[in-house]
Amino acid sequence: MTQTIIGNSVLDKYFDETTMSLHLKANRPILRKKGFPGNWQPVVDPNEIMTKEAFNELIDQLFKEVESREDAFLEINRELSKVLQIGPYRIVIVYPALSDGLELTAVKPVKKMSIEEYNLQPELFELLRNKSKGILVSGAPGSGKSTFTGALIELYHKDQHIIKTIESPRDLMLNDDIVQYSFTYGSHDEVRDILLLSRPDYTIYDEVRNKPDFELYKDLRLTGIGLVGVIHATKPVDSIQRFIGSIEMGIIPQVVDTVIFIDKGQVSEVLTLELTAKVPDGMLSEELARPVIVVSSFLQKKSLYEIYTFGEQVVVMPIATDENGNPKVPTKTQVVSQYAKEGIQRKLQQLLPCDFHIAIKGSELELYIPEYYKGKIIGKGGTAITNLEKDIGLRIHVRTFNELPLLEVKVDIAGGDRKGDPLVISLPEEFRNKTVPLLVDDGLVYAKADNQANIVIKNKETATLIKRKGFVVVNTEG
């Protein structure tokens, strides 16, 4: 909404200068959140009850204000939910049966700040004012994202930039010169066309929620329009992760170059993104170089994360540091994250014709397979294994199951003699609730131990093979 407020609202009597939001439910005490972003508390007066009759009358008055005021809009109009913007108030009304009772939430900005009041470092101020063109303002709900975004908009307005906003609802309190669009009255495609034709210097996207939003954000940014997006995130890096899967990994730094994380109303972290080609942190072989997005802290002046493809997965890996915060030198014993290991296993299941077991050490993978398949998987002149290494992104050493590291484990075996009688393998307590790989003849059986450390084999063929050939437990740490 523009800064010009036309007349009073029926909601005024429920708010004072410290009331952030009002929460109403029929026949329940009125709840208010009082304070400021990052420093508020709920206030309930048990004697102040919103009766159903008073509630319905309040809603009727609000809809009359929408019809009569120039600064009021019905932003979202669904059968069982309505979103209104009346002057500074954003109002959400939910009806039964979507909710278990009639409900209303009204939110009002309580604090307006200039960018100077944030006491930003001169380098950061210069970054936001003249250099960054793909900015995300992130933080938890109520952290002060909109307040900071408003301050940033005022900075751009003072610099005489042409600014337009995309809001649903339109609740930013802005100068009358700034045009505010809403998806309530136009589609993403229509808003895209308007913005591409009108070519503003900056577009404020409040907020980026779903896949169409991410797509539109990307399209606008890649055409050269400066963008400030507002997005919910509990950690600074989470706002970047929300783009992964919604847009191509390689263009993320072109779309988002700076993340401003707001906590308790203040700038607590600033991340910058850069795309480069390098060997990911923790890997050793130059052959494993690939496109990597390096995420750095602008305030701490150091790299924090790397984003890259690993197999079929896109992983966000923290950069390992020592006790002084300096990057660690990778060693041969570094292990790929469990997340990446699971991705490699899924990829190998698609590519290999046999059972297998893997152990990942640094940038190398030990692949254990049946003896019969060794030649086929290596291929003539090593061509097959070379192609597999390219698919996986790690150097592969092919071993047979006979070379698996094994554990000396004392076990008891019972059952499996009568028809329908399962075979029960009793393991030591440390195997409780774990998946245990068993080497049986020249094959692997993965079995889950229960909370008593017992493995129950119900498959008759497997039980018979175990009783005939025996088994050994594979050392997964080996």
N, C-alpha and C positions, 0 to 999 in steps of 0.2 A: 504494500500500500504506500501511497505517497505520504509525505510528512503532514500535509494539510488534513486536519481532522475536522469533519463537518458535524457539529452538534454533539450532544451527549448520548450515551447508551444506557439502557436499563442495567447493563452489567457494571456500570461505574460504582454503584453502591456496594458491590462485593469486593472491590479492589482498593488497595491503598498503594503508596509508592514502593512498598516492599513485597507486594503480592505477585508472585510469578505466575501462579495458575490456580484455578478454581475447579473443584471436582464435586459434581453433584450426582446424587442418586435418589430416586424417589423414596420418601419416608425415612431417610437416613441423615445423620448429622452432616453439615457442610464441612468439607475438607479444603484447606488452602495450603499451598506451598509458599512459604515466606522466606525472603532472603535474596541472594544473588547467585548467578551461576557458579557452581562449585561450593557454595556455602549457603545452604538453605535447610529448612526444617519444616515438617508437616505441623499444621496447627488445626485442631479440631475443637469446636465448641459443642459439647454434648447437648446443650440446650437450644442450639440453632438447627432446627430440623427443616428440611425441604419437603413439604407435603406434596402429594401428587397433584393436587389442584394448583398449588402455587407453581409447581414445576411446569405444568402444561401452559399456564398463563405466561410464564417467562419465555417459553419457546415461541408462543404466538407473537409476543412482542418483538422477539428477535427477528422473526420472519417479516414482520411489518417494517422493521428497520432496513432489512435487505431491499425491500420494495421502494422505500422512500429516500434512502441516502445514496449519494453519488459515490461514497467511499465504502460501499458495502456490496458484497458479491456472494452468491451461492456457488461456492467453488466445486463442490462434489455433491451430486444429487443421486443417491441410490435409494432403493426401496426402504432399506432398514438402517441407513446411515446417511448423514448430511454433514458437510463441512462448510461453515460460513466464515467469511472474513468481514468484520464490521469495524472500521477504523483500525485501532491497534489490536483488536481482539481476534484471535483465531479460535473458532468454536467447533467442536466435534460433538455431534448428537448421535447416539446409537439407540435403536428401538428394539424391543423384544420381537422376534425370538432370537435375533442375532446376539443380543445380550440378555442376561436373565432379568433385566429390569431397565426402565428408562434411565439413560445415563447422559450426562453432559460434562464436557471438559472445556474450559476456556483458558487460553494462555495469552499473556500480555508481556511484551518486553518491559523490563524494569530498569534497564541500564543502557545508556548509549555512550559509547566511548569513541574517541578519536584515535587514529593510529599512533599518534604521539604518546598517548597515555599508556601504551603497552611497553614503552621504553625499550624498543628493539635495538639490537646492535646496529651500528651504521651500515655494516656490510649486508645484514639481513634486510634492512630498510631499502637499500639500493637494489637488492635482489628482487624484492617484491614489487618495487616501483617501476623498475626499468628493464629487468632481465627475464624473470620468470613469466612464461605465457601459458603454462599448463599447471595451474595450482589446485591442489586439493586441500580444503580445510576440514580436518577430521577431528573426531572426539566422541565421547559418550553423550547420550541424551542429557541436555541440561548443563553441558560443560562450558557453554559460551561460544559455540561455533558461529551462530547467527550474529552475535554481537561483534565478533572479530570481522566477519564477512562484511557487515555494515560499515565498519571502520575502513576496511580496504576499499569498498565502493566509494566512500566519501573521498578517499585519497585520489582515486582515479578520476572522480568527478572534478575535483579541484584542479587536476592537471588537464582538464577540458577534453577528456576522452569521451567518445560516444559509448554509452553503456546500456545494455538491455538485460533483463533478467528472465529466467524461466523458473516459475514457482508454482507449486501445487500444495497448499494454497499460497496466495500472494500475501505473505505476512511480514516481509522486510519493510521497515519504515524508511523510505527513501525520498530523495529530492524529487520534486515534481517533473524535472527534466528527464528522469529515467523512466523508460518504458518497461512495463512488467507484463510478461506473457503467462498464460496458464493453459495447461493441457486439458482443463475442463471444457474449454471452448474451441480447442483445436488439437489435431493429432500431432504425433511426433514428426510425421512427414511435412505437415503444413508449417509447423514451427521451424523445421529445418530449412524449408524453402524461403521463408520470410527472412531468416537470419542470414542465409547465404546471399540473398539479393540485397539486403539492407546494409550488410557488412559493418557491424559495430566493431569498435576497437576491443571491447571486452563484453563477454556474456557471462552472467552469474547464474550458475545452475544449482538451484536449491530445491530438492536435493537429488543426488544420483542414487537411485534405488534398485532398478531392475535392468534386465538385458537391453530393452529399447533405450533406456537412459544412457547406458554405457556406450551403445552404438552411436547415439546422437552426439554424445560428448566427444567421441573419437572423430566423427565426421567433421564436426565444427572445428576441432583443434587442428586437424590435418589440412584444413583450408587456410589456416593462418590466423584465425580469430583467437584472441586471448581469452582464456577460460579460467574461471574460478568455480570449482565444484565443491559442494558441501556433501559430506558423506559420514555415516555413522561408523565408528570403529572404536574398539576398546584399547588397541595398541597402535602406535604409529604405522607399523608395517602392515597391519591388517587392512588398511585402506588400499594399499597396493595389491594385496592378495585378492581383494574383491574384483579387481580388473582381470586377474588371471582366469582364463576360460571364457571371459566375455569378449575380449579382443585378443588379437594375436600377440604373443609374448614379445616378439621383436620390435613392435611399434609402441610398446608401453612407455618408454622414455620420451618418445616424440609427443605422446598424448599427455603424460604426467611428468613434469620435470621437478616439481617441488611439492612436498607434503608438509602442511603446517598442522601440528597436533596441539589441540587446545585441551587443557586440563585445569579445572577450577578457575576458569576465566582467563588464564594466562597461556602464553605460548611456551609449551614445555619441551617440544622437540621439533626440529626441522630436518626433513630428509630430502636429499637430492638424488636423482637417478641418472645413470650414465650407461650407455650400451658400449661394450668393448668385446674384443675377441681375446680370450685368455684360457689358461688351464684353471679350472675352478679350484678354489681353496680346498686343500686336503687331498688333491690329486697330484700325481707326480709326473706322469708321462706327458711329453709335449704333444704326443699324438691325440691326446684327449682334449686339446684346445677346442673351444666352441664359443658361440655368442653368449655373453654373460652380462646381465644387468647388475651393476654394482650400486648398491644402496648405501649412501653415506650420510652421516650426521653432519649437517652444516654447522651446528653449534659446537660439537665435540671435535670436528675436523678429523674424522676417521671413518673408515668403511665399516659397516655393521652387518650387511647381508649380501649374498649373491643369489641371483635368480637365474636358473638355466634349465635346459631339458636334460633329463636323465632317463634313458630308455624312452618310454612313452609319457613319462611324468614330467611336469614342471615343478621343480622344487625350490623352496625358499630356504636357504641354508645360512644360519648365523656364521659369521667368520670367527674361527677359533682364536682366542686371545689368551695370553698368559696372565699372571696375577697383576701385572702392571698395565694391562689393557693393550699390549702390543700384539700384533698378529703372530701366531705360532708358526714355526716352520713345520710343514707336514712331514710325517714319518711313515715308514712302511706299515706300522701297526694301526694307523688311523682306519676307522671303520666307517663305511657309508651308512647313512641314517637308515633306520628300520623302514621308514617310508619309502626310500629309494630302493631298498632291497626287495620289498614286496612288489614294486613296479617291475624290477628285473625278473623276478620269478614269474610274474604274469606274462611278460614278454617271452621268456624261454618256454613256457608252456605252449605258446602258440607256434614256436619255431622248431622245437625238438620233438623227435618221434618216440622218445623213451622217457622212463623215469630219470630223475636227476637230483643231485643235491649240490648246493652252492655254499661257498664260504668267500666272503669279500674282505680283502685286506688292502686298505688304501685304494690305489687305482687299479688293483688286480683282482681277478675273480678266479677262484678254483672251482672248476666244474667237474663233478663226479658223475660218471655214467656207467652203464653196463659195458663190459669188455667188448661185446658183440658190436656195439654202435660206435666205437672209438674211431675207426677208420672213416666211416661215413661222415661223422661230425667234423673231423679235421679236414677231410676232402683232399683231392689230388693236389699235391704241392702246397697244401695248407690254405687253398682258396676258400673253402667253406668256413673254416674257423675265422679267417680274416674278415669275411663278410659279416659273420656273427659278432665279431668284436666291434665293427662299425655300427651295427644295429644297437648293441648294448651300451657302447661308449666306454668299455673297460678292456684292458688286456686280459685274455682268457688262457688259463692253463688247464688242459684237459687231463683228468685223472680217471681211473676206474674205481668202481665201488670197493675193490679189494684194497685200495690205497686210502680209504676213508679212515680218519682218526676215530678210534673206538674207545669206549669206556669199559672198565672192568666193574660190572655191576652185579651184585648178588640179587637174584630174582627167584620167585617161586611161581610154578606153573600148575594150574589145576583146571579140571574140566575138559570139555571137548571130546569126551569118549562116547557119549550117547547122542543120538539124533536130537538136534535142537538145543543141545547143551553147549553154551559158549565156552570158549577158551579164556581163562582169566590169568593175566600176567601181573604179579604183584611186585612193584618196584619200591626202592627206598623212598622215604618221605619227601626228599627234595624234588621228586618228580610230580608232586601233586598238582593237578590242574594244568599240566604242561603237555604240549604236543611233542611226542617223542618219535624220532626217526629210528626205525628198526631195519637192520640189514638182514634180509632173509634170502638165502641162496645168492642169486645175482640180481636181486631187486630190492627196492626200498618200500617199506610200509610206514606211513605216518599215522600214528595212533594217539588219541587223546587220553591221558590218564585222568581219572576222576579225583575227587577230593580225598580219597583214601589211597591215592597213588596206584590204583589198579587200572590196567588196560583190559577191556573186555572185547575180545575178537568174536564177532558173531558170524562173519563170513566163513562158511565151511571149508572152502578151498584154501583160504589163507591160514585157517587154524590147522588144517591137515599138513600144509607145507611147513609151518612152524614146528609142529611136532616131529615131522620127519627130518627136516634139515637143521632145526635150531635157529637161533638168531643172535645178533649182537646189537648193542645200543650205540648209535653213532654219537660221537662227541661234537655237538654243534658249536662248541667254543674253539674247536681245533682248527 
